[in-house]
Amino acid sequence: MSENHIPIIRPDDWHLHLRDGEMLYTVLPFSARVFRRALVMPNLKPPITTAEMALRYRERILNLLPIGLTFEPWMTLYLTDKTSPEEIRRAKEGGVVLAAKLYPAGATTNSDSGVTKIEKIYPALEVMQEVGLVLCVHGEVTDPEVDIFDREAVFIDRVLRKIMKDFPNLKIIMEHVTTAEAVEFVRDGPSSLAATITPHHPWLNRNALLVGGIQPHNYCLPVLKRERHREALVEAMTSGDVKFFAGTDSAPHRISDKESACGCAGIFNAYTALETYAEIFDQVGRLDRLEGFVSRFGAEFYGLPVNTDAVTLTRDVWEVPIRYSSVGDVKIRPFRAGEMVSFSVIS
């Protein structure tokens, strides 16, 4: 290893949106060129609510995988008020579902079918605890009286503490944490609790939404937070704490949907995800800890073997394109479009 060539174990992405159809075809290669495995989110239309649907979705992903790339999609089940214990067992026995996802109804993109009251999924959580299926949570309440910047902290107090008390042996991942409060809660919690951190939340603070005009391509949920929260994320992810690991939450939307009255929530960061993680670690002088965060800690939490192949990061400055176009009308703007990036990935 030299200062300009840094080999690391091939990383995994433990929170990824690949969408479906033309969008899936467009974005899949960007994740597959870097990441060996990914936990694929289930909030499609219709959502992936059964083991059979998860298997079919996985087949669609693999059928579109470019020749020469090795990529393993692990699937998630979308929890609803009606998710049955039997469906949880089928998901576990099917061998391709690694986790189930709790979306509070209305919390984010395609979450309308999500959970309206946490007690309604208690029978499903009971079986998840029994069979070892991980619970991934979108940690925000949707109460309109709660300020959007406080939704994560309130979710911890109102929902997550209760779940952990009632299901002490259930493995839980608080996805895409964004606040100092969430970092502290995960750090001080039991070993059954972990968190993923995206590239964009520790890279940007909420000024990136409004300075110079509204910036729709920086809009995501959970929303970007104050600078002190961004700093807390950087400290957590670069600390070497095994409870924090990579989950990009790469979530593509067409440019026309981002730059519209919808202003859809989601940042397509697969184009620059590992490179941005590397820059963050490098900026604080902890590049030697990057491999644990992107390649080891997530696999260990999920009880999977660490990958045996590698990628190499090189110090090579390049400019992120303003947009990427593919089949049909799919035109998407990658994270950090027009910016200079200081690392490149050699697979």
N, C-alpha and C positions, 0 to 999 in steps of 0.2 A: 504493500500500500504506500502511495506517495501522497504528498499534500494535495495534489491536483487530481488524483484518481482514488476514489474511496469505494471499495467493494463492500456491499452489505448483503446479508441474507435477503432473498427476495421477499418483499413485504406483502402484507395482506391488508385489505380494506374492509373493516368490519361495520360499514354503514354505507351502502351504495344504492342509488336510484338509477336503474337502467331503462325505465319506461318499457315500451313495447313497440312493435311494428317498425315504421321507418326511423323513429327516434332511437330505438334499440339498435338497429343496424348502424346508425350514425355514431353513437357514443361508445358502444362496446369495445372497439379496438383500443381506445385511449386508456381504459382501465386494464384491459388484458395485456397490453404491451409491458406493463410495469408490475401489476399485482398478480400474485399466484392464486389467491383466493379472494372472494368477496362475499359478504353477507348482503343479499339482495332484498331490498325493501318491497313490501307487498301492496303498496297503495296505488294499484292500477285502477282502471275503470273497466269492468267491475274489479273490486279488490280480491286478493288471493286469500280466500277464507277457508279453503279445504286442502287436505293433503293432495288430493288428485289435481287440483288447480295448480298447486305448487310444483308438482312433478311435470305437468304440461308446460308451465312457464319455464322451468329449467331446461326442458328439451328445446324450446324456442331459442333460448339464449345460446345453447351449445350448437344448434344448427346454424347460427349466424356467426359463430366464432371464426375469425380469419384463419386460413390454413397456416400452420407453423407456430401458432400461439397456444400456450398451455395455460388454461384458466379454469378454475373450479368454482362454480357458483353454489353457495349454500343458500338455502331458502328460508324465508320467514312466513309465518302464518299471521294474518290480519285478524286481530281479536275484535269481536263484536259482542253486543249484549247477548247474543244467542249462541256463541261458541260453546259447543258441548264438550264434556270430558272425553267422550268417545272420539271426537275429532282430534283432540290433542293426542290421544293414544295412537290414532292412525298416523298422525304427522310424525310422531317419534319413531314408530315402527317402519315408516316408509324409507327412512335413512337419508333423506335429502333436506329435511327441515331441521334447522339448528336452534331456532328461537321463535318466539311469538311476539308480535309487536302491539303495544298498547298505544293507540292514538286516542286521546280524548276527542270526542266528536267535535268537529269544527276547528281543531287546533292548527291544521296546516293543509297542504295540498292533498286533495282526495281523501280527506278524513271524515267526510260526512257520515260514513257508515261506522264510525268508531264508537267507543264506549261512552255511554251517557252517565253511568253511575258505576263506580268501581266494584260495588258489591255484586253487580250482575255477572261479573266474570270470576267470582270466587270459586265456583265449581271447577272452572278451567284452570285457575291458578293452583288449586289443590293437586290436580293431576300433574301439572307442570313441575311442581315441587317434587312429586313422587317419582316421575320418570326422568327428571334432569333436563327438561327443556328450559332454556334461558328466557327470561322476560326482558325484552328491550322496551324502554319507555320513551315516548316523546314527552319530556317533562315540563309541560305547561298546562295551567288551568285555562278554561275558556270563559270564565265568569266575566261578563262585560263590565262589572264594577271594578275589576282588577286591572291596573295599568299594565299595558303590554310589556313594559320593561321589568315588571315585577312578577310576571306569570311563572317563571321558573322557581323563584324562591317560595312562592305561595304553594306551588305544586308539591314541593318537598314537605312543607308543613302539613298540608291538608290531605295529601294522597300517598306520597311515597313512604312517609313514616308509618302510616297505617298498614300498608302492604307488608312492609318489613316486619312489623310487630306480629301480624297475623300469619305470615309465612316465613318464619326465620331461616328456613333452609333453602328458600328459593333464590337461585342466582339471578341477579338483576344488573342490567346495564343502563345507566342513565345516559342516553344518547346526546351527542352534540352539546355538552355542557357549555354554558356561556357566562356564568357569573362566579365571582369569588365565593359566594355562599354555597354554590353547588360544588365547587372544588373542595371547600372545607368539609362539606357533608360527606362526600365520597371518601376523602382522605381519612377522615376519622371514623368511618363506618366499618362494618365487618368485612371479612375477606370475600364474602358472597356478593359484595357490591363493587362495581367498577364503572368507568365512564369512557366514552369516546370523545375525541376532540377533533374538529375539522381543521383544514388549513386556513379557512377564511376568518373564523372567529378570533384566532390569535394574531392574525395579520392586520385586521381592520378594526377600528372602533366605530361608534355610531355616526361620527362626523362624515364617514364615507357614504352615508345615505343622502346627505343634504348639502354638503359644501359644493359650491359651484352649480347649484341646481339639483333637482331630484335625480338620484342615481339608481334607476330601477334594477340594473344588473348587479347591484350590491345588496338588493333586498332579499332576505331569507327569513325563515322561521326555524328556531327562535331568532329574533331580530338581533342585530349587532348591538353591543352594549358600550358602556363608558370605558374610558382608557384604563381605569383601575381594574376592571374585569378582564380586559384583554391581557394586561400584565399578569394577572393571576393565572390565566390559562397558559401563558408562556412558561411561567415558573413551574406549573404542575406537569406539563408535558415534557419539559426538559430536566425534570428532577431525578429521573430514574425510578420513580414510584411505579410499581407494576400495575397499579389500579387504573392507570391512564394509558390509553393506546389509540392508534389511528383508526378513525372512521370518517371518511372524507365528506359524507353527506352530499356528494356530487349529485346535483338535481337539475338536469337540463330542461329548459323551456325554449320554444322558438322565440327569436328576437321579437317577432310581431306580438307574442303574448306577453313578453316582459315590458315592451314599450307600448302599453295600451291601458285602457281603463282598468283592466284586470290587475296589471302589475304583478304577475304571478310570483309567488315566493319560491326561491331556489337559485342556487349558484352552481353552474357547470364548472367544476374545478378539476375534473379528471385529467384535463390537458396539462395541468401544472401542479398536481397535488404533491407528489413526492419531492419535486424540486422546491416547492414552497416550504414544506416541512423542513427540508435540509437547510434552507436559508434561515429559518427561525432558529434552529439549533446552532447554526454557525454564528449568527449575530450575538448570541449570548455565550459563545465559547464552549459549547457542549456538543459538538458534532459527534463526539465519540459515544454519546448516549442515544443517537438517532435510531440505531439498529434495534435496540430494545423496544422503543416506542412503536416502530412501524412493522417489526418482523417477529418479535418474541412474545410480548406481554398479552396480546389479544389471543393468540393461539393457545397459550398456556391457560388463560381464563376459560376458554371454550373447551379445554381438554383435548386439543388437537396437537399433532406433532408439528414442531417448527419446520419450516421449509428447508430443503437441502440445497436448492440452487441459489444463484446470486444475481444481483444487478450491480452495476458500477455507476457511481455518480462522478461526474467530472466537472471541474470548474471551467465552465464554457458559457459565456454570455450570449444570450439570444433574445429575440423580441417575440412576444406572444402576438399572434395575429389578431386582428380586430374581430374577425368572425370566421366560422367554419361552416361550409355548405356541403350537403350530401344529397341523398336521393330525395325526389319529390320537392316539397317546399321547406325542408328542414334546414334552417339557417340559425345557428346558435352562436352566442358570444361567450368565449371562454373567460374564466376568471383571470384577472390581471391583463386583459386585452390591451395591447399597445405598450405594455411595460417591458422593461428589460429584466430577465431572469438570469441569475448567476450560476445555476447548476443545470446540467443536462444528464439524462439517464441513458446508459448503454445496457441493453438487456443481455 
